[in-house]
Amino acid sequence: MYESIWEPIEQSKLVKGKELILIRDGLLNYLPFELLVRDGIQQDYRDYHYLVKDYSFTYYPSATVLHFSRTQAAPVPNWQKSFLGFALSEFSHDHCLSSGLLLDDLEQAITEATTIANEFGPDQATVWTNAQATEDQLTSAKPHLYRY
């Protein structure tokens, strides 16, 4: 594959630099260029010289998408807080899966959620645990206003 697809491109001097943008078409959409191999058969896969060792590949579905990704400003998020955590450490029958299987208790879930919240500080984090961690609470908390 390397000899028939990539080598002619390199020899034509179309490749300038190490960071490449590819817009593929047809069957080439299924080809991960970074896995093309420069050299012949090796004893171990780690010994092959994959193109990813020489280039960084970025793929776009079309030139139009590439153009808009470079010209459109990214929307500014409207986050008001950083972290919203919901932690259940003990599961009751109310928390069974639809298949009827019981969930194992997650003894450290609350510790983990509060540890993460502490990294952001009390003004930037909210954690709801066990009985307070309900679907209604999640909806009323407006999770779209939290970054994480």
C-alpha positions as CSV (number, residue, x, y, z in Angstrom):
1,M,0.0,0.0,0.0
2,Y,2.8,2.4,0.9
3,E,4.5,2.0,-2.5
4,S,1.3,2.4,-4.5
5,I,-0.4,5.2,-2.5
6,W,2.0,7.2,-0.3
7,E,5.4,6.9,-1.9
8,P,4.3,8.7,-5.2
9,I,2.9,11.5,-3.1
10,E,6.2,11.9,-1.2
11,Q,8.2,11.7,-4.4
12,S,6.1,14.4,-6.0
13,K,7.1,16.8,-3.3
14,L,3.5,17.5,-2.4
15,V,4.2,16.8,1.3
16,K,5.7,19.8,3.0
17,G,6.1,19.6,6.8
18,K,5.2,17.0,9.3
19,E,1.6,18.0,10.1
20,L,-0.7,16.8,7.2
21,I,-4.4,17.4,6.5
22,L,-6.0,14.7,4.4
23,I,-9.4,14.9,2.7
24,R,-10.0,11.4,1.5
25,D,-12.6,10.0,-0.9
26,G,-14.2,6.7,-1.6
27,L,-12.3,3.6,-0.4
28,L,-9.5,5.8,0.9
29,N,-11.8,6.8,3.8
30,Y,-11.2,3.3,5.2
31,L,-7.4,3.6,5.0
32,P,-5.6,4.8,8.2
33,F,-2.6,6.5,6.5
34,E,-0.6,6.6,9.7
35,L,-0.4,2.8,9.7
36,L,1.1,2.5,6.2
37,V,4.6,0.9,6.5
38,R,7.7,2.2,4.8
39,D,9.8,-0.9,5.0
40,G,9.5,-4.6,4.2
41,I,8.7,-7.5,6.5
42,Q,10.1,-7.3,10.0
43,Q,10.3,-9.9,12.8
44,D,8.1,-7.8,15.2
45,Y,5.4,-5.2,14.5
46,R,7.3,-2.7,16.7
47,D,10.1,-2.8,14.3
48,Y,8.1,-1.5,11.3
49,H,8.5,2.1,10.2
50,Y,4.9,3.4,10.3
51,L,4.1,6.7,8.8
52,V,2.8,7.9,12.1
53,K,6.5,8.1,13.2
54,D,7.1,10.7,10.5
55,Y,3.8,12.6,10.2
56,S,0.8,13.8,12.2
57,F,-2.4,13.2,10.2
58,T,-5.7,15.1,10.5
59,Y,-8.7,14.0,8.5
60,Y,-11.5,16.1,7.2
61,P,-14.5,14.8,5.3
62,S,-14.4,17.7,2.8
63,A,-12.6,20.9,1.9
64,T,-15.8,22.8,2.9
65,V,-15.6,21.4,6.4
66,L,-11.9,22.2,6.6
67,H,-12.7,25.8,5.6
68,F,-15.5,26.3,8.1
69,S,-13.4,24.7,10.9
70,R,-10.7,27.3,10.3
71,T,-13.0,30.3,9.8
72,Q,-15.8,29.9,12.2
73,A,-15.3,31.1,15.8
74,A,-16.0,28.4,18.4
75,P,-19.0,29.2,20.5
76,V,-18.2,30.6,24.0
77,P,-19.6,28.2,26.6
78,N,-22.1,29.7,29.0
79,W,-20.7,27.7,32.0
80,Q,-21.5,29.2,35.4
81,K,-19.8,26.5,37.5
82,S,-17.2,23.9,37.0
83,F,-18.3,20.6,38.4
84,L,-21.6,18.9,39.1
85,G,-21.4,15.5,40.8
86,F,-24.0,12.9,41.6
87,A,-22.8,10.0,43.7
88,L,-24.6,6.9,44.9
89,S,-22.7,4.8,47.3
90,E,-25.5,2.4,48.3
91,F,-28.1,1.0,45.9
92,S,-31.5,-0.1,46.9
93,H,-34.0,-2.1,45.0
94,D,-35.2,1.2,43.5
95,H,-31.9,1.5,41.6
96,C,-32.1,-2.0,40.0
97,L,-31.3,-2.3,36.3
98,S,-34.3,-3.0,34.0
99,S,-33.1,-6.6,33.7
100,G,-33.6,-7.0,37.4
101,L,-30.0,-7.3,38.3
102,L,-28.9,-5.6,41.5
103,L,-26.1,-3.1,41.4
104,D,-23.1,-3.5,43.7
105,D,-22.6,-0.7,46.3
106,L,-19.9,1.8,45.3
107,E,-18.4,2.5,48.7
108,Q,-16.0,5.2,47.4
109,A,-18.3,7.0,45.0
110,I,-19.1,9.9,47.5
111,T,-15.4,10.2,48.5
112,E,-14.4,10.4,44.8
113,A,-17.1,13.0,43.9
114,T,-16.3,15.2,46.9
115,T,-12.6,15.0,46.3
116,I,-13.1,16.2,42.7
117,A,-15.4,18.9,43.9
118,N,-12.8,20.1,46.5
119,E,-10.4,20.7,43.6
120,F,-12.7,23.3,42.1
121,G,-13.8,24.9,45.4
122,P,-17.2,25.4,47.0
123,D,-18.2,28.2,44.7
124,Q,-17.5,26.2,41.6
125,A,-18.8,22.7,42.5
126,T,-22.0,21.0,43.5
127,V,-22.3,17.4,44.7
128,W,-25.5,15.5,45.4
129,T,-25.2,12.2,47.2
130,N,-27.4,9.1,47.8
131,A,-31.1,10.2,48.5
132,Q,-30.5,13.7,47.2
133,A,-29.0,12.4,43.9
134,T,-32.3,12.0,42.1
135,E,-33.4,12.5,38.5
136,D,-35.5,15.5,39.6
137,Q,-32.4,17.0,41.3
138,L,-30.3,16.5,38.2
139,T,-32.9,18.3,36.0
140,S,-33.3,21.2,38.4
141,A,-29.5,21.6,38.8
142,K,-29.3,22.6,35.1
143,P,-26.3,20.5,34.2
144,H,-25.7,22.4,31.0
145,L,-24.4,25.3,33.2
146,Y,-21.5,23.1,34.5
147,R,-18.3,22.5,32.6
148,Y,-17.9,19.0,34.0
